[in-house]
Structure formats: structure tokens, C-alpha cells
Amino acid sequence: MNAPDFEPAEDPGPTRRPGSPLRLVLAVAMILAGLVWIGQGLGILTAGRSFMIGDPTWAVIGAVFVVVGLAMAVRKRAVS
């Protein structure tokens, strides 16, 4: 019996899947929240009363949120 001839499949190249709109919405929300927290932590945003105002810890947490949000937004754009 002869083995059937198989042709190699074409290489589809890098596959791209659409990014989730939820990921982009979450990224934008994280960036905005991070900016508010930076402002409160540095004492720039002082409207109302909050335990976060003037506490530099919240500026650092806000900066982390901004960086993670930007990374999510850039990754979403690169994947889609």
C-alpha cells in the first residue's frame, strides 16, 4: 500500500485576534483612576474630604495604576 501524499499546509503567519473592548475600557478606567489618585496623593486635588489627600502612598499607587493601564492599552492595540 502506498502512503497518501500530504502537502504541507501553508503557514498562516502570525495570528491576530481582536482585542477585547473590555480590556480597553478597563485600561482607560485604570489610567483615569490612577491620575486622580496621583492628584490626591500629591495634594493637587483637594475637593471634599478624603483620607487619600496629601498621602504620598496614593500617588505611588496611582502611578502604578497608570503604568499598568497604559501597558494594557498598548498591548490591546498591538494584539488587535
C-alpha positions in Angstrom: 0.0 0.0 0.0 1.2 3.4 -0.8 1.1 6.2 1.7 -1.1 9.1 0.7 0.7 12.2 -0.5 0.3 15.0 2.0 1.1 18.6 1.1 2.3 20.8 3.9 -0.3 23.4 4.9 0.5 27.0 4.2 2.0 28.9 7.1 -0.8 31.3 8.2 1.8 33.6 9.7 1.3 35.3 13.0 -2.3 35.1 14.0 -4.0 38.2 15.2 -7.1 38.0 17.3 -9.1 41.1 18.0 -8.5 42.6 21.4 -11.3 42.7 23.9 -13.1 46.1 24.1 -13.5 45.3 27.8 -9.7 45.4 28.2 -9.5 48.8 26.6 -12.3 50.1 28.9 -10.6 48.7 31.9 -7.3 50.2 30.8 -8.8 53.7 30.4 -10.6 53.4 33.8 -7.3 52.4 35.5 -5.5 55.3 33.9 -8.1 57.8 35.0 -8.3 56.4 38.5 -4.5 56.5 38.7 -4.4 60.1 37.7 -7.0 61.0 40.3 -5.1 59.1 43.0 -1.8 60.8 42.0 -3.5 64.2 42.2 -5.0 63.4 45.6 -1.8 61.9 46.9 0.2 64.9 45.9 -2.4 67.3 47.4 -3.3 68.7 44.0 -6.9 67.5 44.0 -8.3 68.6 47.4 -12.1 68.8 46.7 -14.1 67.2 49.5 -12.6 65.2 52.4 -10.6 62.1 51.8 -8.0 60.1 53.7 -6.1 60.0 50.4 -5.4 63.7 50.2 -1.8 64.6 50.9 -0.8 60.9 51.4 2.1 60.2 49.0 1.3 56.5 49.2 -1.7 57.1 47.0 0.5 59.0 44.5 2.6 55.8 44.1 -0.4 53.5 43.9 -1.8 55.9 41.3 1.4 55.8 39.3 1.3 52.0 39.3 -2.3 52.1 38.0 -1.4 54.5 35.2 1.6 52.3 34.1 -0.4 49.1 34.2 -3.3 50.8 32.4 -1.0 52.1 29.6 0.6 48.7 29.3 -2.9 47.1 28.9 -3.9 49.7 26.3 -0.7 49.3 24.3 -0.9 45.5 24.4 -4.5 45.6 23.3 -3.6 47.8 20.3 -0.6 45.6 19.4 -2.6 42.4 19.6 -5.6 43.6 17.6 
